[in-house]
Amino acid sequence: MLRFECPCCGPRDHDEFRYGGDASVRRPAHDDPDPEAWYAYVYIRKNPAGLHREFWQHVTGCRQWLVVERDTRNHVISSVAFARTSQA
């Protein structure tokens, strides 16, 4: 089981959180007409072995969106930060 150190609520089990996707993907500009850019944003993802930045929301706690840095090989969490202040 994963345990997150929520900045507001302290240590919590992962079942209190909802996965929100890859935090390293950059959204194209709202007015970008390039369909390839939007296709890549929506569908193309890497499958890294190692450190990975992910969005998670603390749905049964403070409701904050967080950026969690997790090692995909062993699920060790190295950092948790508010998404609103993190450089995703």
C-alpha positions as CSV (number, residue, x, y, z in Angstrom):
1,M,0.0,0.0,0.0
2,L,1.2,3.5,-0.8
3,R,1.4,6.1,1.9
4,F,1.3,9.8,1.0
5,E,2.5,12.6,3.2
6,C,-0.3,15.0,2.5
7,P,1.0,18.6,3.2
8,C,-2.4,19.4,4.9
9,C,-3.5,16.2,6.6
10,G,-0.2,14.3,7.3
11,P,0.4,10.6,6.4
12,R,-2.5,8.9,4.6
13,D,-3.2,5.6,2.7
14,H,-3.4,5.8,-1.0
15,D,-7.1,4.8,-1.0
16,E,-8.0,8.3,0.2
17,F,-6.5,9.7,-3.1
18,R,-7.5,9.6,-6.8
19,Y,-4.9,9.4,-9.5
20,G,-5.0,12.3,-11.9
21,G,-2.4,11.5,-14.5
22,D,1.1,12.3,-15.6
23,A,2.3,15.6,-14.2
24,S,5.1,16.0,-16.6
25,V,2.9,16.3,-19.7
26,R,2.5,19.8,-21.1
27,R,-0.9,20.9,-22.4
28,P,-0.9,22.7,-25.8
29,A,-2.1,26.3,-25.9
30,H,-5.8,26.6,-25.8
31,D,-5.9,28.1,-29.3
32,D,-3.3,25.6,-30.8
33,P,-5.0,24.2,-34.0
34,D,-2.4,21.4,-34.5
35,P,-4.3,18.1,-34.1
36,E,-1.0,16.2,-33.7
37,A,-0.2,18.3,-30.6
38,W,-3.6,17.5,-29.1
39,Y,-3.4,13.9,-30.0
40,A,0.0,13.6,-28.3
41,Y,-1.3,15.4,-25.2
42,V,-4.3,13.2,-24.8
43,Y,-3.0,9.8,-25.9
44,I,0.8,9.5,-25.9
45,R,2.4,8.6,-22.6
46,K,5.8,7.2,-21.7
47,N,6.1,4.2,-19.4
48,P,9.1,5.2,-17.3
49,A,11.0,2.9,-15.0
50,G,12.2,5.2,-12.2
51,L,11.1,8.5,-10.9
52,H,7.8,9.7,-12.3
53,R,5.7,12.9,-11.4
54,E,2.0,12.2,-11.0
55,F,-1.1,14.3,-10.1
56,W,-3.2,12.9,-7.2
57,Q,-6.2,14.5,-5.4
58,H,-6.9,13.9,-1.7
59,V,-10.6,13.2,-2.3
60,T,-11.5,12.1,1.2
61,G,-9.4,14.6,3.0
62,C,-8.5,18.2,2.2
63,R,-9.4,17.9,-1.5
64,Q,-6.1,19.4,-2.6
65,W,-4.4,18.4,-5.9
66,L,-0.9,17.2,-5.3
67,V,2.2,16.4,-7.4
68,V,3.7,13.2,-6.2
69,E,7.1,12.0,-7.3
70,R,7.1,8.2,-7.1
71,D,9.6,5.6,-8.2
72,T,7.7,3.2,-10.5
73,R,10.1,0.3,-9.8
74,N,9.4,0.1,-6.1
75,H,6.7,2.7,-5.3
76,V,8.9,4.7,-3.0
77,I,7.5,8.3,-2.8
78,S,10.3,10.9,-2.7
79,S,8.2,14.1,-2.7
80,V,4.7,15.4,-2.4
81,A,3.8,19.1,-3.1
82,F,0.8,21.2,-3.8
83,A,0.0,21.1,-7.6
84,R,-0.8,24.8,-7.5
85,T,2.8,25.7,-6.4
86,S,4.7,22.9,-8.2
87,Q,6.4,23.3,-11.5
88,A,4.8,20.4,-13.3
